[in-house]
Amino acid sequence: MASTVEGYLAELRTALAGSDPALVQDALYDAEDNLRSAAAEYGNTPEGVIAAIEAYGTPDEIAVAYRDAEASAAVVLRPPKRPQATTWYGRFFGIVGDSSAWGALFYMLLSLATGILYFTVIVTGLSLTLGLMVLIIGVPLALLFIAMVRAISLAEGRLVEGLLGERMPRRPRIAYTGSIWERVKGWFTDYRTWTTMLYMLLQLALGIIYFTLAVTGLALALGLFVAPIVQVLFDTPFARDFSYGYYLYPWAMPFVMLGGILLFFLTLWMAKGIGYLHAQYAKVMLVGRMEGGA
């Protein structure tokens, strides 16, 4: 067994090879936190570190425990299975009972606000950091900015997991060991720091697209459904062209309402597809691969 925290983390990473990168990140963070806390009680001596490692368990044991806990949690958190429709129209209309579709739709509506927030943080942080780097205040400002990026990455991951259903880290990435300068170097050389910034910048464009698609789909669906009703009750034309108004024929009203209903279900299917694709994209940008590094 390893005699240092760094060696133990390397062995644990090897033991968890092939596991979900989010699970690996959580396990590494927990291991480092527990080992350093236990070693501190022994005065951070080499003997204390070894005692802390022995008490914590071997990397293989911890890897098995995390995999078992992940499998058990997946069973508990898995939504109850709905009866599978046997027909295409049953599956098509059954989307209304799919929680993942509703979660993705809510994420699309929320993405504009988060996109604006992320873009503002990145642009402001980079501008201030680069502008003040020649001054002594630029260094702590840069560290604060990187810390904010890492915190937002964790928060966005929780949002993605909660609404899109993709397993994301529940712990921050482990702290790099060594002196404060080695830790800072580790932050800046970690490619996930930069992919997270890129994700936050692109989220504004994606948020505009997602929000526009969701609002347009819902508004059109609602408009088509209620337009015939409004025309009958309030004598309001279905459409206007400058000074002209166009009314629906009575025989066309049911078809227009049916079109609104179909568009609503299509919007849910669109949201589910976008939610799945965005979840995979977020996993790559915010978590990446865990092999060979923290």
N, C-alpha and C positions, 0 to 999 in steps of 0.2 A: 504494500500500500504506500501511497505517496507520503512524504514527510513534510510537505509544504502545501499551503492553500492553493497556490498556482498549479502545482502538480496534481492535486486532487481534482481541481476543476477540469484540467485537461483529460484526466481519466474518466471523469463523469461525462464529459462531452463525447468521448469515444464510446462509452457504454450506452449512451442515448442515441447513437448514430442510427439514422433512419426514422426517428420519431419526428412528430410535428415540430417545426422550428419554434413555434410559440411555446410549446411544452418545454423544449430544451432551454429557452431563455428563462422561463419561470424556475426551472430546476436549478440552473446555474446561479441565479440570483439568490434563491433560498439557501443554497449550499454555502455560498460565500458569506452571506449575512450571518448564518448560524455559526459557521466555523470561526469567523473573526470575532464574533461576540464571545464565544466560548474560550477562544485563545486569549482574549483580553483578560478574562478572569484569572488566567495563569500568568499574567504579566507579559504576554506575547513572547514567551521563551520558546525555543525549538521543542522542548519537551512538552510545553503546553499545547503547541500546535498539533503535535502527534496525538496527545491525549484527546484533544477536541475531535480530531479526525476519527480516532478509534471509537469514540462515543457516538459520532454521527452515523457511522455505518460505511460499508464498502461502497464504491461507486456502482457496482453491479446491483447491490441490494437497493440502493436509492433509485436506480434506473427502473428496476422492477416495480418498486412502490409507486413511482410516479406514473408509470404506464397503467398499472392496475387502478390507481385513483382516477386517471383520465378516462379509462373505459367505464368505470362505475358512474362517474359524473355524466358521461355521455348518455348512459341509459336513463339516468334520473331526469336529466334536462331535456331529453328528446321529447318533442310534443307527441301527444297520443296519435296513433295512426287512425286516419279516417278511412272508411270503406272505399276501396278503389273502384272507380267507375269502370264499367266494362265497355262503354261506348265512347266514341270520340266526342260527342256533344256533352256526355256526362263529365268527361275530363275537362272539356273546355269551360263549361259553366261552373265546374267544381272549384275553379281558381278562387272564387269568392270566399271559400272557406280555408284557403291556404294562408297561414299566418306569415310565411316568408314573403308572399306577394305584398301583403299590407305593410310589413316592416320595410321592404324595399321602397314602396311608394312613399312612406313617411321619410325615409332617408333621402329620397330624391327631392322632396319638398324642403327638407332641412339643409340640403347640401349648399344652397345658395348662401345662406347665412354663415355656415362654417367656412365656405370658400372665401367669402369676403374677409372673415376674421383671420384665416390662415395667411391669405395674401398680404393683408395689412401687417401682420406680425413679421413675416419674412422680409418684405420690402423695407419696413421701418428698421428692423433689426440689422439688416445688411447695410443699409445706408448709414446708420449711426456708427456701427462697428467699423466699417471701412473708413468713414470720415474722421473718426477719432482715434484710429489705430496709431497715429504718429504721437499721440499724447498718452500719458501714463494711464488715464482713465479708460483708454480703449481696450486694454487687456481684461480688466474685470467685466467690462461691458460685453466683450466677446464671450466670456465664460457664462455670463448670465443669459445671453442670447442662445447659446448652445443648450444650456440647461432647459430653457423654455421650449426649444424645439423637441428635446427628448421627452419633456412632460406632455406636450401636445401630441406627440406620436403615440404615447401610451393612452391618452384620452380618446384619440381618434380610433385606436384599436378597440377600445371598449365599446365605442359607438358602432363600429362595424360588426363586432361580435353580437351585440345586443339586437341590432336591426337586420343585419344581413346573414347572421348565423354562422359566420366563419370563425374558427378558433383563432384568437389573437392573444398576445401576451397579457398576463395579468400582473406582471412584475416588470420593473424597468430592466434595461440591460445591465449586466453586472458592471460594477465599478472597476476600472483598470487599476491594477496593483502598482506599487512603487511610489515614487515621490509625486508631489502635486504636478510637476512639469511632465512626468511620464503619463499621468492621468489625462492632462490636457492634450498631450500629443495623441493619446489613444482616442480621445473624443474627435479630434480633427482628422485622424487617419482612418477612422471607422467609416466605411463607405455608406453605412446606413444613415449616418448623420446627413450626408449630402442627398441621398435618395429621399429622405424624409423632407428635406427642404424643397426638393423638386416636386414631390407629391403635394406639398402645401401650396406651391405656386400654381400647379396645374389644377388644383381643386377649384379654383375660381372659375376657370373655363368650363370644367366639367359640371360645376354647380349650376352655372347658367344654363347649360344644355339640359341637365337633369330636371331642373326646376321648370324650364320652358316646356319640355315634353310632358311632364306630369300635369302642370296646370292647363296646358292646351288640351290634352286628352280628357281630363276631367271636365273642363269648361265646355268643350264641344259635346261631350256625351250628355251633360246636363242640359245644355241649350237645345239639342235635338229632341230630347225627351219632353221638355216642358213647352217648346215652341207651339205645338198644336193646341195644347191646353190654354196657353196665353191667348192664342188667336181666337179660340172659341169664346173664352170668358171676357176678353177685353177688346176684341176686334182689332188686334194688333197684327200688322203684316209679318209674315215669316222673314222677309228680307226687304231692305230698302236700297234703292239706287237713286241717289239725289232726291228728286221730287216724286219718284215712283215707289209704290209699295207692291210687294208680291205676296199673294196669299196662297196657301196650300189648298189643293182640291181635297174635298172630304175623303176620297178614296186613298189619297197619298198620306194622310195623317198617321195611320197605323204603321206604315212603312218607315216614316221618319222617326217615330218613337222607337220602333224596333232597331233602327240604325243607332240611336243614342244608347240603347241597352247594349248592343253588340260592341260599340266603341268603348263602353265602360269596361267590359270584360277584356277587350284587347289591351286597354291601358294597364290593367292588372298583370296581364301576361308580359307586356313590355317591361313593367317595373320589376317583375321577377327575374327576367333575363338580364336586365341591366344590373340588378342587385347581385346576381351571381358573378357576372364579369367584373364588377367593381370590387367585390370581395377578394377575388383572386389577384387582381391588380394591387390592392392595398396590402395583401400578404407579401407580395414580392417587394414592394417599395418600402414597407415599414418594418418588416421582419427579415426577409431575405433568407439566406442559408446560414446555418449555425456552425457548419464544419470548419475547423481550422481557425476559429476566432470567436471572441465574445460578441 
